[in-house]
Amino acid sequence: MPTSLPSTMKAIIIEAPGDASVLALIDRPIPSPGTGEVLIQVMAAGVNRPDLMQRRGLYPPPPGASDIPGLEIAGRVVAIDGSVKDIMLGDKVCALVTGGGYAEYCLAAAELCLPIPENLSFAEAATLPEALFTVWSNVFERSHLQAGETLLVHGGTSGIGTTAIMLAKLFGARVLATAGNAEKCHVCSALGAEAIDYQQADFRDRVMELTGGTGVDVILDIVGGPYLARHLDALAPDGRLAIIAVQGGSKTEINLLPILLKRLTLTGSTLRPQRLTEKSRLARAIREKVWPWVASGHLRPLIDSIFPLKEAAKAHERMESSQHIGKIALTLEHRPC
């Protein structure tokens, strides 16, 4: 550890499973990089629903991961393991991490770090990794979305939703997106999607109307069980359903006939438990195929709100209100090292 760094850092911990009030700011020792790791002085961290689930005791960190919440960060590299060759001290990077993001310093696998373009703030960069890894993996790799096909995105104004809309449009797809009120539908439309207000109409009926009865090629689903039957109806022949969350419930009855008759594919994944080798492969694909859009300014995260680290509870409450549009970030201030 460089002698210029302090020995302790401020970090948010979860004192016990519960509501946002269980988040507490404490002092923790600064970790040292292990094999293949870098230590990042965190300037901003993204807030995601898995953080809220961890806080409630529903999504524990995998073995070996930090108990500090936070799955994506941006900052400056301040220490490097000797095996790391492609990152230098002082580099500005954002990274996907398995935990530890709500802190002044955080370890990250060097392979999961991406360079921050000059056109992005730390807060913007910190809100990219989780959404990009999730969308690229599930929409473009597992579901094989192609130019000219149609994607349905649920929760179109969430961090994942806004990213999915923008990325799918950049790659030449048509996008339909659900949202819960007129304001959110307007945001979806501004991003290039055809918005469906699910409070005013059944999304399945609107999908079929908008596609002339054909259905969509890919669905990115965050609801789960209650939507499954309608998803099978709304998919076109050879359609693909990618489930990334089950906010509405994980169980339901299923009629297998539509899967057989329309040759449908059901898939899904969660990001955090995946092996480093798989995440590293995703990082390489994103660096090659997505990062040029970020560097050129064509892909930029939509930020709802930014809170200081000490107000992490307010950030969680903002997300739980479901009033947010886009990503939520935490920011940190540091003395120069």
Order of alpha helices (4+ residues) and beta strands (2+ residues): beta-beta-beta-alpha-beta-beta-beta-beta-alpha-alpha-beta-alpha-beta-alpha-beta-alpha-beta-alpha-beta-alpha-beta-alpha-alpha-beta-alpha-beta
